[in-house]
Structures are given as structure tokens and as C-alpha cells.
């Protein structure tokens, strides 16, 4: 008891110290041993963990969430069937809650936003358990449809109650009710059951689900399970068609299209050639860091370096900050030098590289040096280029990034040679100190 009191005292003190942070304390009531509770933020319709609390035997937990960005968050309780509970935070909350299997209760600090959110979550609980948490619930349309129609009968009154002083919440909460209702209906009939409804068994609601311009704005990407709701709807509306262009016409914004492609189409691509076609066709939709990360991971997984294959492209800033790509040098033979300032064997090759550049001066060959120094050593990289009076083109990869993943580089220096058409001559070329490299370059220049 003493430890609990000290813990709560700390949390209260923290609240006054960080007025715009959000404090969440509580207890999990469960017959099972619960290992941890996490807080997840929602970004682009998917959730990611921002803080995890390892539970002790008494199952108490507490979070002090810094720099709260207003919106929905999720409480994830590892070890129970109904494990995700949405809450709404603006900053400055001091919430104390209890979680008992499939229900969240506010003991103190409840805000108007969370009061309405809790009312909808309680109201939709049975439908949600049978649809979203279907693996742990035995249910068929015979018991689900009556429960769902009761919920829909209550929905309009619930929507009318959403009239807080927080306009952002009001807008998002209304959309959450509308979209989650559709999701529960769709997900139920698309998941395995012991008995499925015939066309005659379907309730009228299903005829109202598919409409033009369903997601007229990007609010869906700020909602709990937003990307899952969007994807489930699109697959249902498209009758499981995989015609990507037709599917994208059902989405209203480039942001929605980009997120859908990353979440649903990119994982199905199984060859590097298809990946390149995908990037060529839809690349303008991928503008976020999360998109670039997903694309790089897919590229590294699919790309296989082999003689005659197209070289995997990469783009990094040069000494002036201008983005330079391997593909910029089509029409020339390219010698790629992957190195770092801290690498002794790399630095030992510098005199030989400079000599080779002099000997091949005026020929259609580019010396492209890619530094894998970390960002903190960028100035050191610039200093070495200046001090050593290095020629060629120098770009900065900020550590072991795309190029090392694509080409499976685990050690440096690494030299690679690409022909005038952008195809690999060798992904492991001789070093400049070896005469074989010059011979290989001259052979391909002819």
C-alpha cells in the first residue's frame, strides 16, 4: 500500500509539473496474469506504441504522456481477449481508470470527450466483440443481426449527443460512430463463421454501406483502426477485386491512396520488377517518411544483385544538399564507392581512386562515392573531401541506409560497377588499387 501511495503521489506531482501532459493511472482487474499495458498513438490510421508499463503483481499501472497531440489514443492490455480501449486526449488530463476484461471504467478525471466515447464503446460492445474480436466469440448472423439492428436504432440519438465545446472531437467522434458501424457490419460477414447468411437473410443496412465518396476527407486516418476500417470497406465495395486503379477511384485524396497502396498493395508485390513498376506508376503518392521506410524495406527484401540485372536506384544529398540519384548517370559507366571516413581500408584507397580518375579523365565514367558515415559525422565527411581534394561525385547516406540494405552490404569499402544502361556489371568490383578494375571499366566503356 505504501508503494502505491508513493506512486500516486509522484503521478500527481508530475501532473502539476507538466500541465500539458496527460496522466493515466489505473488497474487491470483480471483472473489472468497480465504482463503489460501500453499506450498507442494513431498516425495515418494505424497505431504505434509510445509507452509501455510492465505490470507488477498488483496490476497497477501509470503513464505520464509528454507533448500530447490532441486525438484518439489506444490503451492496449496484453493478455486479454478484448484488449484495445480507445481514449481521447488533449493534454492536461488526469485520468484514473479500471479495466475489467472487456470494459473500461473511469474512476476519476473523465472529460466530456471521454464520457461520450465511453458511452459509444459500451453501447457497441456486444457487436464489437462478435465482429472485431470474432476469434474469441462464437456467433452467427442469427444472433449478430438482431444485436446490430439494436445498435443502429440507438446510433442517431448517440450522434445527437455529440455537442461538446470541442469541435475537433465532435467531428472525429461522429465519423468514428458512422465508420465503425459500417466496419462491424462488413467485418462480421467477411470473417469465418459456422453458418453464413444467404442473400435473403441480409438485413437492409447492408444496402446502405457502399456509397460514392465514402471518405470525403482524411478524418478516417485519425480514428481508431482507421486504416483497417478503410481497407475493409474498399475490399468489400470492390468485391475483392485487385484492380488497383479501379480501387483508387473509390478514394478521395492522394493521402488515402498512398496509405492504401502501402498497406494493401505493396505487401503483395513479390518481384523487384513489379516493385519498380509499382514505384513508377504510383511514386508521386508516397511523400511521407513512413512511406519511404516501407518502400526501402520492400526494395531490400525483393532486390537481388546479379550481373546484368538493373541496379537498385538510390538518392542522397551531395555536398551542397542537392539530391543525386544513381539513375541520373544513365549513359555513363558508374563506379560506386561505398565508404566512410572512419574506415581505414577505405581511406587507403583514396590515392588509387584519384589516380584512376586522372587516367580515365574525359571518358564516359562517373566516380560516385557514397558515405555511410552517421549524421553526426557529416561535417567530418565534408572536411575529408576538402582536405583530400577528392574528385568525382560525393553523396551522404546518413548511415547504413537504403544502399546497404538493397545491395546487402555488410562491410566496407565496397566497389560496384554499373553499365551505361543502368545494369549491374558487378556488385563486388576489384578495388582501385587492383589493375583489374581499370581493365573492367575500359572493357565496358567500349
C-alpha positions, 0 to 999 in steps of 0.5 A: 500500500505504501508503494502505491501511495508513493506512486500516486503521489509522484503521478500527481506531482508530475501532473502539476509539473507538466500541465500539458501532459496527460496522466493515466493511472489505473488497474487491470482487474483480471483472473489472468496474469497480465504482463503489460499495458501500453499506450498507442498513438494513431498516425495515418490510421494505424497505431504505434506504441509510445509507452509501455508499463510492465505490470507488477503483481498488483496490476497497477499501472501509470503513464505520464504522456509528454507533448500530447497531440490532441486525438484518439489514443489506444490503451492496449492490455496484453493478455486479454481477449478484448484488449484495445480501449480507445481514449481521447486526449488533449493534454492536461488530463488526469485520468484514473481508470479500471479495466475489467476484461472487456470494459473500461471504467473511469474512476476519476478525471473523465472529460466530456470527450471521454464520457461520450466515447465511453458511452459509444464503446459500451453501447457497441460492445456486444457487436464489437466483440462478435465482429472485431474480436470474432476469434474469441466469440462464437456467433452467427448472423442469427444472433449478430443481426438482431444485436446490430439492428439494436445498435443502429436504432440507438446510433442517431440519438448517440450522434445527437449527443455529440455537442461538446465545446470541442469541435475537433472531437465532435467531428472525429467522434461522429465519423468514428460512430458512422465508420465503425458501424459500417466496419462491424457490419462488413467485418462480421460477414467477411470473417469465418463463421459456422453458418453464413447468411444467404442473400435473403437473410441480409438485413437492409443496412447492408444496402446502405454501406457502399456509397460514392465518396465514402471518405470525403476527407482524411478524418478516417486516418485519425480514428481508431483502426482507421486504416483497417476500417478503410481497407475493409470497406474498399475490399468489400465495395470492390468485391475483392477485386485487385484492380488497383486503379479501379480501387483508387477511384473509390478514394478521395485524396492522394493521402488515402491512396498512398496509405492504401497502396502501402498497406494493401498493395505493396505487401503483395508485390513479390518481384523487384520488377513489379516493385519498380513498376509499382514505384513508377506508376504510383511514386508521386503518392508516397511523400511521407517518411513512413512511406519511404521506410516501407518502400526501402524495406520492400526494395531490400527484401525483393532486390537481388544483385546479379550481373546484368540485372538493373541496379537498385536506384538510390538518392542522397544529398551531395555536398551542397544538399542537392539530391543525386540519384544513381539513375541520373548517370544513365549513359555513363559507366558508374563506379560506386564507392561505398565508404566512410571516413572512419574506415581505414581500408577505405581511406587507403584507397583514396590515392588509387581512386584519384589516380584512376580518375586522372587516367580515365579523365574525359571518358564516359565514367562517373566516380560516385562515392557514397558515405555511410558515415552517421549524421553526426559525422557529416561535417567530418565527411565534408572536411575529408573531401576538402582536405583530400581534394577528392574528385568525382561525385560525393553523396551522404547516406546518413548511415547504413541506409537504403544502399546497404540494405538493397545491395546487402552490404555488410562491410566496407569499402565496397566497389560496384560497377554499373553499365551505361544502361543502368545494369549491374556489371558487378556488385563486388568490383576489384578495388582501385588499387587492383589493375583489374578494375581499370581493365573492367571499366575500359572493357565496358566503356567500349 
